[in-house]
């Protein structure tokens, strides 16, 4: 396997990655980083969970002059959650590597006066939403002439008709010799054409689609006696797996609230996110979930959309999703960046047929497991050397 050293990364960044358990670059990182270090304009397409964020952050860290107190890069993103996640990633990389790169999230629906005050500190990287960043450039609170790199994350969304004019305005405000990068899980032909128009002799890299099924994820199902018994089965599994961070999917909003309350009653640190809650409530829940100790995030598919949280070792389906594609989306919240994860479906006997359908449609094996005296076992049999997982 290729190493970070072979693609030109500095040793302090490599050491910082090791602290996060990252040893080898993913395909998009191995292909993008050498080009980005040469200041090439770049369009990268790589599937979700393939390490695109580090593919552009690592070259940024290497090129930013941290001794200069000036804004040097802008990362444009479509959602507030993604801005906060990337900002957190920057801080982690800075702490682990000892490279004093600073950042500031700039998002809409937040007090602009506080953001202006934060920008007076001249963060090296600004991460945020297109509208608010354009507004602050127009107010001359973001010094566009010092920006040397612009990253458009989830470019398929930001280069569509809703945001493309504002993206163009931000790019136009910066110097002509700035570097432009576009990353996305999928770039359609229209977005690709727009990206190429904005760039000078762009390098285009599309990594091969590995199986949609992540081989780092183990798929299992456990039978509960009834729908009512599913939460008790979940509690037994939490103990048996000795897990620290998991997402629990439930389809019904009222049941999400009830289940979260019950888990907290039994002394688990459980947090809920619902599609209808305010951004502040959602942010508080996500910050709590990212804390230390055993943490559970109870959510629906809609509420969890766009989440990319480090350290999620397990995903639990208390309710099965409607189709196999959504099953994969849920499972994909774990097993990211080369780490192993487990997707667990807690089902009744009547729901086993759905599990079998998912197996057939996705061409995967979802193994039957049980809990016996606090241990995970094959099927429902007592543990032996052969069937203990």
Number of C-alpha atoms within 10 A of each C-alpha: 6 12 14 22 13 9 17 14 18 15 12 14 21 19 17 20 21 14 13 12 12 16 16 17 23 22 17 23 23 18 17 24 23 18 15 21 17 11 18 19 24 24 24 26 25 22 17 17 18 21 18 24 17 22 23 24 19 21 23 22 24 17 16 20 15 16 9 11 13 21 25 25 24 25 25 26 22 21 15 19 20 22 23 18 17 21 22 15 16 23 17 16 24 18 13 18 21 13 18 16 21 20 24 23 23 27 23 15 9 10 9 15 9 9 17 16 11 15 22 13 14 20 21 26 26 25 25 26 23 25 17 17 25 20 16 18 17 15 11 11 16 23 18 22 14 15 23 21 24 22 23 23 24 21 28 23 18 23 24 14 10 10 15 18 14 18 21 14 14 21 21 12 15 19 14 11 11 19 22 24 24 29 22 21 18 18 22 11 10 11 20 19 12 16 24 17 11 15 18 15 11 17 16 15 15 17 15 11 9 11 8 13 14 18 14 16 22 19 19 20 21 24 22 18 11 11 12 10 14 21 16 13 19 21 13 19 21 20 14 16 15 10 16 16 25 25 28 25 23 21 17 12 17 10 13 22 17 11 18 22 16 15 19 13 11 11 10 17 19 25 25 27 24 20 15 11 12 10 13 9 14 19 16 14 17 18 11 16 23 18 11 10 12 17 20 28 25 27 25 23 17 12 18 19 14 14 12 18 16 17 17 24 21 25 26 25 22 20 19 19 20 10 12 18 14 13 18 17 16 22 25 22 28 30 24 22 18 20 15 17 24 22 25 24 29 24 24 19 11 9 14 17 11 16 19 13 13 19 16 12 12 15 10 14 14 17 15 17 21 22 22 16 10 13 16 23 21 20 19 15 14 15 18 10 6 8 14 14 11
